[in-house]
């Protein structure tokens, strides 16, 4: 099955972890980037995006269940999570993190780990 343009919306699952990695790298107030994205931007996007009240037809649902695209999206999430945790622990062990950044990093990694459970 070919991947439809509408299926690419599932890449939004990678926005919060990438925001968390960016927050660690940029530092400062951006250390809360994962929280900003996870609790502000994604819910706002979901509220503003159009929703279809209809379910998928049975044959299209079956095609999506067997699609490798969705399996790939799911399986790439775990290495990204480990990369994020490793980068976070490396940054903490390196030292030099200001007091206000620690809660931001801790909170966003807690949220990322919780959101990656499937």
WOVEN-V274067 format. One record per pair of residues at least 4 apart in sequence whose ideal C-beta (glycine too) atoms are under 6 Angstrom apart, sorted by the first residue. I is the first residue (numbers start at 1). J is the second residue. Records with the same first field share a line. If there is no record, write none. Layout:
I: J, J
This chain:
1: 63, 67
3: 7, 69
10: 73
14: 18
15: 37
16: 34, 37, 38
17: 80, 84, 112
19: 33, 34, 37
20: 34, 84, 108, 112
21: 84
22: 26, 33
23: 30, 31, 33, 34
24: 87, 91
26: 30
27: 31
31: 101, 104, 105
32: 36, 104
34: 38, 108, 112
35: 39, 107, 108
36: 40
37: 41
38: 111
45: 49
56: 60, 61
68: 72
77: 116
81: 116
88: 109
97: 101, 102
101: 105
103: 107
111: 115
